[in-house]
Amino acid sequence: MSVSSYLELKEHVGHQIECVMYGGVNVSVVCDTCHVVLLDFDDESEQ
C-alpha cells in the first residue's frame, strides 16, 4: 500500500528514499528508513 496524503508523505522528509523494480513488472518508490512503499505502479503492458 502506498501513502495517500500530504501528511503521510511528509512523515518521510529527510529519510533515505529509493526507486526500485520488482520482477520487471513493478516500479516502486520506497522509504528505506521506514521500509514503506510510498508509490508504486505495475507495468500495465504486461497484463
Biopython code that builds the backbone (N, CA, C, O; Angstrom):
import numpy as np
from Bio.PDB.StructureBuilder import StructureBuilder

atoms = [
    (1, "MET", "N", (0.844, -1.182, 0.000)),
    (1, "MET", "CA", (0.000, 0.000, 0.000)),
    (1, "MET", "C", (0.886, 1.240, 0.000)),
    (1, "MET", "O", (1.949, 1.253, 0.620)),
    (2, "SER", "N", (0.451, 2.259, -0.684)),
    (2, "SER", "CA", (1.251, 3.474, -0.754)),
    (2, "SER", "C", (0.594, 4.585, 0.069)),
    (2, "SER", "O", (-0.550, 4.464, 0.507)),
    (3, "VAL", "N", (1.341, 5.657, 0.264)),
    (3, "VAL", "CA", (0.795, 6.792, 1.005)),
    (3, "VAL", "C", (-0.285, 7.456, 0.167)),
    (3, "VAL", "O", (-0.275, 7.365, -1.060)),
    (4, "SER", "N", (-1.221, 8.129, 0.839)),
    (4, "SER", "CA", (-2.336, 8.708, 0.096)),
    (4, "SER", "C", (-2.631, 10.153, 0.474)),
    (4, "SER", "O", (-3.683, 10.687, 0.122)),
    (5, "SER", "N", (-1.701, 10.791, 1.194)),
    (5, "SER", "CA", (-1.950, 12.185, 1.547)),
    (5, "SER", "C", (-0.640, 12.932, 1.765)),
    (5, "SER", "O", (0.428, 12.337, 1.910)),
    (6, "TYR", "N", (-0.759, 14.229, 1.783)),
    (6, "TYR", "CA", (0.373, 15.111, 2.053)),
    (6, "TYR", "C", (1.005, 14.774, 3.402)),
    (6, "TYR", "O", (2.226, 14.660, 3.505)),
    (7, "LEU", "N", (0.181, 14.614, 4.431)),
    (7, "LEU", "CA", (0.711, 14.360, 5.775)),
    (7, "LEU", "C", (1.450, 13.026, 5.860)),
    (7, "LEU", "O", (2.484, 12.934, 6.521)),
    (8, "GLU", "N", (0.925, 11.988, 5.195)),
    (8, "GLU", "CA", (1.612, 10.684, 5.194)),
    (8, "GLU", "C", (2.964, 10.780, 4.500)),
    (8, "GLU", "O", (3.945, 10.206, 4.973)),
    (9, "LEU", "N", (3.024, 11.503, 3.380)),
    (9, "LEU", "CA", (4.277, 11.652, 2.656)),
    (9, "LEU", "C", (5.255, 12.524, 3.432)),
    (9, "LEU", "O", (6.455, 12.250, 3.449)),
    (10, "LYS", "N", (4.748, 13.572, 4.075)),
    (10, "LYS", "CA", (5.592, 14.490, 4.839)),
    (10, "LYS", "C", (6.362, 13.765, 5.938)),
    (10, "LYS", "O", (7.459, 14.190, 6.301)),
    (11, "GLU", "N", (5.806, 12.678, 6.474)),
    (11, "GLU", "CA", (6.474, 11.900, 7.524)),
    (11, "GLU", "C", (7.826, 11.345, 7.067)),
    (11, "GLU", "O", (8.651, 10.970, 7.900)),
    (12, "HIS", "N", (8.059, 11.288, 5.754)),
    (12, "HIS", "CA", (9.274, 10.684, 5.217)),
    (12, "HIS", "C", (10.316, 11.708, 4.753)),
    (12, "HIS", "O", (11.354, 11.333, 4.207)),
    (13, "VAL", "N", (10.041, 12.995, 4.968)),
    (13, "VAL", "CA", (11.011, 14.039, 4.615)),
    (13, "VAL", "C", (12.303, 13.796, 5.394)),
    (13, "VAL", "O", (12.281, 13.622, 6.613)),
    (14, "GLY", "N", (13.420, 13.785, 4.682)),
    (14, "GLY", "CA", (14.724, 13.580, 5.296)),
    (14, "GLY", "C", (15.135, 12.119, 5.385)),
    (14, "GLY", "O", (16.253, 11.811, 5.797)),
    (15, "HIS", "N", (14.232, 11.211, 4.998)),
    (15, "HIS", "CA", (14.557, 9.783, 5.027)),
    (15, "HIS", "C", (15.300, 9.372, 3.757)),
    (15, "HIS", "O", (15.358, 10.129, 2.787)),
    (16, "GLN", "N", (15.858, 8.181, 3.774)),
    (16, "GLN", "CA", (16.518, 7.608, 2.598)),
    (16, "GLN", "C", (15.445, 7.024, 1.689)),
    (16, "GLN", "O", (14.738, 6.095, 2.079)),
    (17, "ILE", "N", (15.317, 7.568, 0.471)),
    (17, "ILE", "CA", (14.288, 7.159, -0.485)),
    (17, "ILE", "C", (14.973, 6.501, -1.678)),
    (17, "ILE", "O", (16.040, 6.934, -2.113)),
    (18, "GLU", "N", (14.335, 5.435, -2.207)),
    (18, "GLU", "CA", (14.913, 4.691, -3.320)),
    (18, "GLU", "C", (13.816, 4.315, -4.309)),
    (18, "GLU", "O", (12.675, 4.076, -3.915)),
    (19, "CYS", "N", (14.162, 4.264, -5.590)),
    (19, "CYS", "CA", (13.263, 3.789, -6.637)),
    (19, "CYS", "C", (13.739, 2.403, -7.053)),
    (19, "CYS", "O", (14.880, 2.244, -7.487)),
    (20, "VAL", "N", (12.875, 1.400, -6.925)),
    (20, "VAL", "CA", (13.272, 0.020, -7.185)),
    (20, "VAL", "C", (12.295, -0.662, -8.135)),
    (20, "VAL", "O", (11.137, -0.261, -8.253)),
    (21, "MET", "N", (12.788, -1.712, -8.815)),
    (21, "MET", "CA", (11.952, -2.509, -9.708)),
    (21, "MET", "C", (11.819, -3.903, -9.119)),
    (21, "MET", "O", (12.797, -4.493, -8.660)),
    (22, "TYR", "N", (10.595, -4.422, -9.137)),
    (22, "TYR", "CA", (10.325, -5.762, -8.634)),
    (22, "TYR", "C", (9.832, -6.643, -9.778)),
    (22, "TYR", "O", (8.816, -6.345, -10.405)),
    (23, "GLY", "N", (10.547, -7.716, -10.041)),
    (23, "GLY", "CA", (10.118, -8.693, -11.029)),
    (23, "GLY", "C", (9.963, -8.179, -12.439)),
    (23, "GLY", "O", (9.345, -8.842, -13.272)),
    (24, "GLY", "N", (10.506, -7.020, -12.727)),
    (24, "GLY", "CA", (10.401, -6.464, -14.075)),
    (24, "GLY", "C", (9.008, -5.956, -14.417)),
    (24, "GLY", "O", (8.777, -5.516, -15.543)),
    (25, "VAL", "N", (8.071, -6.005, -13.466)),
    (25, "VAL", "CA", (6.700, -5.599, -13.758)),
    (25, "VAL", "C", (6.161, -4.542, -12.804)),
    (25, "VAL", "O", (5.020, -4.104, -12.954)),
    (26, "ASN", "N", (6.955, -4.127, -11.830)),
    (26, "ASN", "CA", (6.510, -3.121, -10.864)),
    (26, "ASN", "C", (7.670, -2.202, -10.532)),
    (26, "ASN", "O", (8.791, -2.654, -10.302)),
    (27, "VAL", "N", (7.388, -0.903, -10.508)),
    (27, "VAL", "CA", (8.364, 0.083, -10.071)),
    (27, "VAL", "C", (7.786, 0.784, -8.846)),
    (27, "VAL", "O", (6.636, 1.221, -8.849)),
    (28, "SER", "N", (8.606, 0.884, -7.796)),
    (28, "SER", "CA", (8.138, 1.458, -6.539)),
    (28, "SER", "C", (9.117, 2.489, -6.008)),
    (28, "SER", "O", (10.330, 2.354, -6.171)),
    (29, "VAL", "N", (8.579, 3.523, -5.368)),
    (29, "VAL", "CA", (9.372, 4.474, -4.605)),
    (29, "VAL", "C", (9.223, 4.040, -3.154)),
    (29, "VAL", "O", (8.119, 4.023, -2.610)),
    (30, "VAL", "N", (10.364, 3.684, -2.526)),
    (30, "VAL", "CA", (10.355, 3.070, -1.206)),
    (30, "VAL", "C", (11.154, 3.920, -0.222)),
    (30, "VAL", "O", (12.220, 4.434, -0.560)),
    (31, "CYS", "N", (10.636, 4.064, 0.994)),
    (31, "CYS", "CA", (11.378, 4.697, 2.076)),
    (31, "CYS", "C", (12.218, 3.606, 2.731)),
    (31, "CYS", "O", (11.684, 2.739, 3.423)),
    (32, "ASP", "N", (13.524, 3.647, 2.515)),
    (32, "ASP", "CA", (14.420, 2.649, 3.102)),
    (32, "ASP", "C", (14.530, 2.814, 4.611)),
    (32, "ASP", "O", (14.847, 1.857, 5.317)),
    (33, "THR", "N", (14.275, 4.004, 5.109)),
    (33, "THR", "CA", (14.344, 4.258, 6.538)),
    (33, "THR", "C", (13.220, 3.520, 7.271)),
    (33, "THR", "O", (13.449, 2.903, 8.311)),
    (34, "CYS", "N", (12.013, 3.591, 6.722)),
    (34, "CYS", "CA", (10.828, 3.003, 7.367)),
    (34, "CYS", "C", (10.376, 1.691, 6.734)),
    (34, "CYS", "O", (9.518, 0.997, 7.281)),
    (35, "HIS", "N", (10.959, 1.348, 5.571)),
    (35, "HIS", "CA", (10.543, 0.156, 4.821)),
    (35, "HIS", "C", (9.073, 0.240, 4.430)),
    (35, "HIS", "O", (8.306, -0.708, 4.605)),
    (36, "VAL", "N", (8.696, 1.418, 3.886)),
    (36, "VAL", "CA", (7.324, 1.680, 3.458)),
    (36, "VAL", "C", (7.336, 2.020, 1.971)),
    (36, "VAL", "O", (8.174, 2.796, 1.514)),
    (37, "VAL", "N", (6.405, 1.438, 1.220)),
    (37, "VAL", "CA", (6.225, 1.800, -0.179)),
    (37, "VAL", "C", (5.451, 3.113, -0.218)),
    (37, "VAL", "O", (4.332, 3.203, 0.287)),
    (38, "LEU", "N", (6.061, 4.131, -0.826)),
    (38, "LEU", "CA", (5.431, 5.441, -0.907)),
    (38, "LEU", "C", (4.561, 5.561, -2.146)),
    (38, "LEU", "O", (3.528, 6.230, -2.123)),
    (39, "LEU", "N", (4.979, 4.912, -3.233)),
    (39, "LEU", "CA", (4.279, 4.996, -4.508)),
    (39, "LEU", "C", (4.674, 3.790, -5.326)),
    (39, "LEU", "O", (5.844, 3.407, -5.317)),
    (40, "ASP", "N", (3.731, 3.170, -6.041)),
    (40, "ASP", "CA", (4.117, 2.061, -6.916)),
    (40, "ASP", "C", (3.170, 1.955, -8.103)),
    (40, "ASP", "O", (1.992, 2.302, -8.031)),
    (41, "PHE", "N", (3.740, 1.460, -9.199)),
    (41, "PHE", "CA", (2.988, 1.245, -10.422)),
    (41, "PHE", "C", (3.387, -0.085, -11.046)),
    (41, "PHE", "O", (4.565, -0.439, -11.073)),
    (42, "ASP", "N", (2.390, -0.823, -11.551)),
    (42, "ASP", "CA", (2.648, -2.035, -12.314)),
    (42, "ASP", "C", (2.740, -1.681, -13.784)),
    (42, "ASP", "O", (2.134, -0.711, -14.238)),
    (43, "ASP", "N", (3.510, -2.479, -14.533)),
    (43, "ASP", "CA", (3.604, -2.303, -15.987)),
    (43, "ASP", "C", (2.337, -2.889, -16.595)),
    (43, "ASP", "O", (2.204, -4.107, -16.715)),
    (44, "GLU", "N", (1.417, -2.025, -16.974)),
    (44, "GLU", "CA", (0.133, -2.471, -17.500)),
    (44, "GLU", "C", (0.251, -3.130, -18.857)),
    (44, "GLU", "O", (-0.663, -3.851, -19.256)),
    (45, "SER", "N", (1.333, -2.917, -19.584)),
    (45, "SER", "CA", (1.506, -3.562, -20.882)),
    (45, "SER", "C", (1.759, -5.059, -20.726)),
    (45, "SER", "O", (1.629, -5.809, -21.693)),
    (46, "GLU", "N", (2.117, -5.501, -19.527)),
    (46, "GLU", "CA", (2.380, -6.927, -19.256)),
    (46, "GLU", "C", (1.103, -7.680, -18.882)),
    (46, "GLU", "O", (1.127, -8.906, -18.770)),
    (47, "GLN", "N", (-0.006, -6.971, -18.687)),
    (47, "GLN", "CA", (-1.227, -7.642, -18.230)),
    (47, "GLN", "C", (-2.138, -8.009, -19.359)),
    (47, "GLN", "O", (-3.205, -8.580, -19.131)),
]
sb = StructureBuilder()
sb.init_structure("model")
sb.init_model(0)
sb.init_chain("A")
sb.init_seg("    ")
for serial, (resi, resn, name, xyz) in enumerate(atoms, 1):
    if name == "N":
        sb.init_residue(resn, " ", resi, " ")
    sb.init_atom(name, np.array(xyz, "f"), 0.0, 1.0, " ", f" {name:<3s}", serial, name[0])
structure = sb.get_structure()
